[in-house]
Amino acid sequence: MSAVSVHVLRGIIVIALLGSLVVQWGLIPLAWWQSRPDAVSTALAVIAILGVLALQVIGVCILRLLGLVRRGRVFSPRAFRYVDVITASLGAGAVLVLAIAVVGAIANRTTPGDEVAPGLVGLICGISLVIAGVALVVHVQRQLLAQATRTLARAEHLQSELDEVI
């Protein structure tokens, strides 16, 4: 990965993190306050704040991984911690999106008429499944990282043995 692409990606993530703070502590509470503060809107506001937090955790972990890339240490045990946190945050995000569908289904049962279209509840469940699939892809990539780390360690060991023989 080139230095320019690492710097550009870091800049994009920092801007996204700053924007997420505005959304998390400004826009979501403002939207909640301006709506009718009932159980449904409160639950959705809490879910939204936690969802943004999960995205922030992912952003910070990616920044840390980019730091390892820049120093040439991405194939180290430290990288596993960040990938594990990213996977857990994606899993939490999938659960939070599913919680939105549950809140929508509950709202449909407790209020007259359909607050949320039933098809939309199903669509949100599908989005949750896709996010869970992304978490699984990241987990598979972690396994590939572990394999590459073992291969690199083995190659370094063989190189040191070869250097001793020569």
C-alpha positions in Angstrom: 0.0 0.0 0.0 1.5 3.3 -1.0 2.1 6.1 1.5 -0.2 8.4 -0.4 -3.1 6.0 -0.2 -2.5 5.5 3.5 -2.5 9.2 4.1 -5.6 9.8 2.0 -7.5 7.0 3.8 -6.4 8.3 7.2 -7.7 11.7 6.3 -11.1 10.3 5.1 -11.5 8.3 8.3 -10.6 11.3 10.5 -13.2 13.4 8.7 -15.8 10.6 9.0 -15.0 10.3 12.7 -15.5 14.0 13.3 -18.7 14.0 11.3 -19.9 11.0 13.3 -19.4 12.9 16.5 -21.7 15.7 15.2 -24.3 13.1 14.3 -24.0 11.2 17.5 -24.1 14.1 19.9 -25.9 16.7 17.9 -28.3 15.4 15.2 -29.6 12.3 16.8 -30.5 14.0 20.2 -32.0 16.9 18.2 -34.1 14.6 16.1 -35.3 12.7 19.2 -36.1 16.0 21.0 -38.1 17.3 18.1 -40.1 14.1 17.7 -42.7 12.9 20.1 -40.4 11.5 22.8 -42.1 8.1 23.3 -40.6 4.6 23.8 -40.2 4.0 20.1 -38.3 7.2 19.3 -36.2 6.8 22.5 -35.3 3.2 21.5 -34.4 4.3 18.0 -32.3 7.2 19.3 -30.4 4.9 21.6 -29.9 2.3 18.8 -28.6 5.1 16.5 -26.2 6.4 19.0 -24.8 2.9 19.7 -24.7 2.2 15.9 -22.6 5.3 15.4 -20.4 4.2 18.3 -19.8 0.9 16.6 -18.8 2.7 13.4 -16.4 4.9 15.4 -14.8 1.9 16.9 -14.3 0.4 13.5 -12.8 3.7 12.2 -10.3 3.9 15.1 -9.3 0.3 14.6 -8.7 0.9 10.9 -6.6 3.9 11.8 -4.5 1.8 14.1 -4.1 -0.9 11.4 -3.0 1.8 8.9 -0.4 2.8 11.4 0.9 -0.8 11.5 0.9 -0.8 7.6 2.9 2.4 7.5 5.5 0.9 9.8 5.5 -2.5 8.0 4.2 -4.3 11.0 0.8 -5.4 9.9 1.8 -9.1 10.0 2.2 -9.0 13.8 0.1 -10.3 16.7 -1.0 -6.7 17.5 -3.0 -6.6 14.3 -5.2 -9.4 15.5 -6.6 -7.4 18.3 -7.8 -4.7 16.0 -9.3 -7.1 13.5 -11.1 -8.9 16.4 -12.5 -5.6 17.6 -13.7 -4.7 14.1 -15.4 -8.1 13.8 -17.1 -7.7 17.2 -18.2 -4.1 16.2 -19.7 -5.4 12.9 -21.5 -8.1 14.8 -22.8 -5.5 17.3 -23.9 -3.4 14.3 -25.8 -6.3 12.8 -27.6 -6.8 16.1 -28.4 -3.1 16.4 -29.9 -3.1 12.8 -31.9 -6.1 13.8 -33.1 -4.2 16.9 -34.4 -1.4 14.6 -36.5 -4.0 12.8 -37.7 -5.3 16.2 -38.7 -1.8 17.3 -40.5 -1.3 14.0 -42.4 -4.5 14.4 -43.3 -3.7 18.0 -44.5 -0.2 16.9 -46.7 -1.9 14.3 -48.3 -4.0 17.1 -48.8 -1.3 19.7 -50.1 1.6 17.6 -53.1 1.7 15.3 -52.2 1.3 11.6 -48.7 0.5 10.4 -46.0 2.8 11.8 -43.5 1.0 9.7 -44.3 -0.9 6.5 -44.1 -4.7 7.1 -41.9 -5.0 4.0 -39.5 -2.4 5.4 -39.1 -4.5 8.6 -38.2 -7.5 6.4 -35.8 -5.3 4.4 -34.1 -4.1 7.6 -33.7 -7.8 8.7 -32.0 -8.5 5.4 -29.6 -5.5 5.9 -28.8 -7.0 9.3 -28.0 -10.3 7.7 -25.7 -8.6 5.1 -23.8 -6.8 7.9 -23.4 -10.1 9.7 -22.0 -11.5 6.5 -19.5 -8.7 6.3 -18.4 -9.6 9.9 -17.9 -13.2 8.7 -15.8 -12.0 5.8 -13.6 -9.9 8.1 -13.3 -13.0 10.4 -12.1 -15.0 7.3 -9.6 -12.3 6.5 -8.3 -12.5 10.1 -7.7 -16.2 9.5 -5.8 -15.3 6.3 -3.8 -12.7 8.3 -2.9 -15.4 10.9 -1.8 -17.7 8.1 0.3 -15.0 6.5 1.9 -14.2 9.9 2.8 -17.8 10.5 4.2 -18.1 7.0 6.3 -14.9 7.6 7.6 -16.2 10.9 8.5 -19.5 9.4 10.3 -17.8 6.5 12.3 -15.6 8.9 13.2 -18.7 10.9 14.4 -20.6 7.8 16.3 -17.5 6.7 18.1 -17.3 10.0 19.0 -21.1 9.7 20.3 -20.5 6.2 22.4 -17.6 7.4 23.9 -19.8 10.1 24.8 -22.5 7.5 26.4 -19.9 5.2 
